[in-house]
Amino acid sequence: MHNIKKLKIWNDSIDLCVEVYRALSDMPSDEKFGLSSQIKRSAVSIPSNIAEGAGRERENEFYHFLNIAYGSSYELQTQLIIREKLNFISPKTNETLLNKLDEVQKMVYVFKENIKNRNK
């Protein structure tokens, strides 16, 4: 088990999630239960799955939850791009979010690879 509060990957994904929520504040009200809701679920899924995996006893279980977090990060990336194409977010704001998401994706990938290599 890992202390998630000390995991940079978890802390950075929490920060990303908070920034995504803040960026949704100006989303059209008719999207509250559509794209906005889906974006929130994807954003929350990343740190949540990292936390769930970190709380597991076996490394292969942690790897499994990191895979889920990694998939959710690509889901979030897609939704943010759709949001920009619909003009629901400025390209500048979206670029900031996508850059932070890219960093989280890289960390998740490296963490997964480290676990995989340790278990060979």
N, C-alpha and C positions, 0 to 999 in steps of 0.2 A: 504494500500500500504506500501511496505517496501523500505528502502533505500538499494539498492543492494550492493553499495560500502561498506556497513557496515556488510553485511552478509558473514560470514566465509565460508559458503557452496558455495556461488557464487565465492568468491575469490579463494578458493581452486580448484574449478572446472575450473576456468580460467587458473590457474597455470598448472593444469593437461593437459589442451588443448594445451598450449604452449609447454609443454614437449613432448607431442605426436607429434606435428608438427615437432619439432626439431629431434625427433627420426626417422622421415620419410625421412630425408634428404638423406639417403643412400639407399632408396628403389629403386629397379630396374626400369629403365625408362619404360619398358613395363607394369609396374603395376601402372603407373601414373593415369590412368583413371579406374583402377580396384579396387583392394583391398585398395590401398593408398587413393583413393578418398572416398571410403566408410568409412575408418577409420577416416578421417578428418571430414566427415559429422556427424558421431556418436560423436566424441569428441566435436565438436562445439555445437551439439544439447543439451548437458548437461547444460552448463552455460546459453545458450540461452533460454531454457525452464524455468530454474529457474528464470531468469530475467523477462520473459514474465508473469509468474505466480505472481511474486512479484509486478508487475505493475497492477495487477487486483484488483478490489475493494473488491471482496468477497473471503473469506478464501477457500470456496469449489472450486473456480476457481484456486486458488494457488495450492491446493491439486491436482487438475487435471494435471496441468503442471509439478508438482513434480513427478507425476506418469510417465509422458512422459520422463522426465529427467532420472528417475530410469530405465526405459526400455532401453533408449539409453546407459546407463552405462553398462548394460549387453550385449548389442550389441557390444559395444567397447571392452569389456572383451573378447568376443568370437573372434573378429577380431584380437586382439593382440595375442591370443593363436594360431590362424591359422597362423599368420605372423611368430611366433617363430617356428612352426612346418615346415614351408616352408624355414627355415633358413634365413629369411629376417631381423632378429633381434637377437642379442645375448641373451641367457637366462638371463644373469645378468641385462642387460638394460631392458628387458621385465619384470623381477621380480620387479624392481624399479617402473615401470609404473603401474603394476598390484597392487602393494601395495598401491600406491597413489590412484588408482581407488577404491580399497577396502575401503579406508577411506572416499572417497566421497560418495560411495554407502551407507555406514553406516550413514553418516550425512543426506543424502536425506531420508533414511528410518526413522530415528528418527524425522526429521522435519515433514514428512508426518504423522507419528503417533501422534505427538503433535497436529497438526491441527485436525486430526480425533477425538482425545480425547476432544479437546476444543469444538467441534461441536456436541457432543453427547447430 
